[in-house]
Amino acid sequence: MNQVRISRRGLLQAALLTAAIPSSVFAQESRPIEWVVGYAAGGGSDVLARTVGDAMGKSLGQAIVINNKPGAATNIAAGYVANSKEFGHLLLTADFATLAVNPWLFSKLPYDPAKDFRPVGMLARFPMLLVISPKVPAKNLAEFLAWAKENGPVTYGSAGVGSPHHLTAELFRERTGLNLQHAPYRGAAPAVQDLMGGQIPFAFIDTASVQQYITTGKLRALGVASPGRLATMPEIPTLSEQGVKDFTAYAWQGLVVPAGTSPDVVSKLSKALQEALNSTQVKARFQTLALEGMPGTPQQMTAYVDAERERWGKVIKANSIRID
């Protein structure tokens, strides 16, 4: 009988000790969370995910591993996550393409952007800059517009058909009446190289891809498609203040999980995301990349994405833009 009582007492003590151990200790022993990015390693999207993932991992007490699955305008990565059952262990960078424009550009997708994911929260947005080649004789937007009207059709580059770079330029064409011709590239980097070489005269490029070339004087930015000037480049005026009223366009990214993920897990991930975006480390890194963090709730992300899908759908339909 004494042995039984001792055994029960030992079990009770063990249970109390276990309860006293922080839950993060167990989280650290669990398998890593996989964060899927639909772009190649080393690019802006990859750097963004790794920066935020590192901070979130520390908050969760759990490793976050980046898995790059580039291709098909993020459809490969999105389809992989949408069809996975790894609930609670899988994240996806869902961006401008994934959630807002691919439904308009493709006749068939390997995922349903409205049904296959649960939003965790927005990550960041990339301001878009009107950038010209050194060979274009313009120092401001007014001079560029006059030059473009005299030399049309003027070719512009983009990161690909349906990219925010492409659609921003199409919106700009609508608003200014310029005669423009699209030259799609496979990503922003080759477009920037041809801008510097003078093969194309201008493009709308995100800040993360072009900031270093503007600060070194290799390219000239005539305007930013944001409501206000950028803190990192305050000398560049907005397009709105130069006469293209209310002209706003961003590339942006959010974080989602498969639709089968439990609300409790989504809430936990969202809290960790907000802590990461508000951390000094992440804010400093974003500033070097000229990114704007977008802390907010899953509900705010849903509202933002819905508005963007409707807005850019109108531009896509008006210009008959399709990928397949």
N, C-alpha and C positions, 0 to 999 in steps of 0.2 A: 504493500500500500504506500509506503514512504517513497518507493521508487517512482510510482505513478504520480504522486504529488510533486516530486522534484521535476519530473519530466514536463508536467503541465506548467509548473512555474517557469521552467526554462523556455518553454514555447511562448509564454506570455511576455517574458522579458525580451526574447528575440523579436517578437512582433512590435513591441514598443520601440526597440532600437531601430527597427526597419522604418517605422513611421517617422522617426526623427531625422532620417537621412533625407536631404533635399531631393526633390524630384528630378532636378537637373542631373544628378549623378546617374540615374537610370537612363535619362535621355541621352547622355553621352555614350552609354553602352549600346544604344539602339543603332540600327543600320542607318547610313547616311540618307539624306534627302537628295533626290536627283532634280536638278534645275536644268530644263531643256531650253536651249537657245537656238533659234532658227537661222543663225548666221555663223560664219566661220570664226574660229578663234582669233583673237588679236584685234578684232574690229571694235567699234564703239559699243555695240550691243553686248559683246562678250565682256568688255571691260566693265560696263555698267552692272551686269549680272554678278560678276566676281566681286565687285566692290560692295554691293548691297548684300550678296550672299554671305560674304565673310562676316559682316556685321550682324546679320540675322542669325547666323550659326552660333555666334557667341551668346546672343540673347536667348536662343533656344537650348543652348548646351548640346547642340547636335551638328554634326558635320553636314555641309551642303556642297555637293559635287556638281560642277557644271558639265553638261553634256551637249556639245555642239552638233546640231543636225541641220546644216544649211541646205537650201535648195527650194525651188518652186514657190518663191515668194512667201516663205515660212509655212507652206502647206504640209511639208514633210514632217516638220516638228509638231505642228498643231494636230495633225492626224495621229501621230504617235501617242501624244498625251490624251487626246480625246478617246482613243480606243483602249487605253490602259486601265487596269483595275488596281493599280498601285495607289490606292487612296491613302492620303496622309504622308506619302513618301515621294510625291511628284509635283513639280512646279513647272510652269511654262511662262517664258517671256512672250506675252501676246501684245502685238503692236498695232500701229496704224494699218498695216497690211492685213494681219491676221483677223482683226475684229471689225474694221471699218470699211475697207475697200475690196478685199478679195471676194466677198459675196456678190459684188457688182461686176467684177472682172472675169470671174470664172463661171462657166455653166454648171460645173459640178465640183464640190469640195469634199475632201475626206473627213470633214467635221462640220458641225453646225455651230456657228459662233454664238448663237443665242441659247442653245440647249446643252452643249457638251462641256461647258466650263462653268465654274463658280469664280467670281472675281474675288481677289484678295485685296487689291488696292493698286492705284497707279504708282508707277516708278518715277518717271521723269519725262520731260519733253525737251526736244532739241529745237531751238529757234532756227528759222530758215533765213539765210542771207542771199540777197541778190549780188552775185559776184561776177566780175568781168575780167576778161583776159587783159594783160598789159598792152596788147596791141589795139584795144578799143580806145579811141580818143575821146573819153568822157571822164569827167571828174565828179559828176553828180547825176542824179536821176534825170533831171531835165535835159542835160546834154546827151545822156544815153538814149532817151526816148526820141530826141530829134535825130540822132545818128541812126537808130534802128528804123525809123520811118523812111529815111532816105535810102537805106541799104537793104530793105526787105526783099525776099523773106530772110530773116535772121535765124540761124540755127542755135538751139540751146541744148545743152547736155543734161542728162539726169542719171540717177542710179538705177534706172530700169522702168519699163512700162508699168504704170500704176503706182510707182513709188511716190512718197510725199514730195520729192523733188520735181517729179513730172507733173503731178496734179497742181502743185503750187504755181508752176510756170503756166499751166493751162488757165488757171484762175486769173493770173496776171495778164495773159493774152486777152481774156474776156473783158477785163476791167480797163485795159489800155487801148484795145483795138489794134495792136501790133500784128504784123504778118510774121508768124513764127513757124519754125520747122523743128520737129523733135528728133534728137539723136540719142537714143537710149544706150546706156552702158551697163556692164555687169557690176554694179556697185558704184559708190560715190568716189572711191579712190582713183579709178582710171579716168573718170570724168574730170576730176581735179587736175590730174596730170596733163590732160589735153587742154584744159583751160590755161594752165601755165605755159604750155607750148604754143598756144595760139591756134590750135586746130579747131576749137569752138570759141565763139566770142563771149558767151555768158551762160550762167546756170544758176538755179537756186540750189544752194548746198547747205546742209546742216552745220551748225557751229562746230560740232566735235570733229568733223572731217576737214574743216578748212581754216580753223582759227589760227593755227601755226603759220600758215602761208600768208594770212592777212597781216599778222603782227610783224612778220619779217619783210613785208612789202612785195612779195612775189605775186600777190593777187590784190585786187582792189574791191572792197565791198561798198556798194552804193546805198544799200538800205537793208533794214531788217523787217521781216514780216511779223512783228510783234506789236502789241499795244503800246509798249514803252521801250526806251532804249535799254540795251543790255548793260548790266553792271560791269561786266568784264571788258566790254568794248563800247564805252559811252560816246565815243566820237562818231559812231555810225548812226545816222538818223533813221528813224522808222520810215517805212514807205508811206504810212498814213500822213505823217507831218509834211511829206513832200508832194502830197496831192492825191495819192491813191487811198482814198478814205476807207477807214475801217478794214484795211487789208491785213488779215491775220491768218497765219498758217504755221503749223508745227509738225514735226515728226514726233511721235510719242510712243511710250511703252508702258504696259501694265503687267501685273502678275496675276495669273489664274491657276486654278487646280482643276482636275477632272470633276465632272458634275457629281459623281458619287461620293465625293469627300464630305465628311460630316460637318455640320455647322460649328461644332466645338473646335474641330481642327482648323477650319477656316478662320475662326475668331482668334485662335492662338497664333496663327501665321500672320494675320493682319496686324495684331499687336506688335509682333516682332518686326514687321516691315515698317510700321510707323516709328518705332524706336530707332531703327537703322537709318531711316531717312532724316530723322531729326538729330542724329549724332554728329558731333563735331568732325569726326573722321570722314564720314560720307559727304557732308556738306563741303568740306575742303576739297575733296576729290572731284565733286561735281563742278566746283568753281574752276578748277584747272581745265575741265573739259567743256566749259561754258554750257553746262546743263542746268535745267531748272527742276529741282525736286518737286514732286507732287504728292505730299502726304494727304491721306484721306481714307474714308471708309469704303468698303465694298459697294455700298449703295451709291456713293458719289462717283465711283468708277463706272458703274452701270449707266448712270445718267450722262456722264461725259462721253462714253463710247456710243451710246444711242444717238446723241446729238451729232457726233462726228460721222457716224455711218450715214445719217440722213443728209448731212451737208455735202459730203464728198460724193455720195451717190448721185446727187443732182449734177455735179461737175462731170462725172463719168458718163452719165446718160446724155448730157448736152453735147459732149464731144465724141460720142460713139466709141469709147475706149473699151477694148476687150483684149484678153490674153489668149482665150481659146474660143 
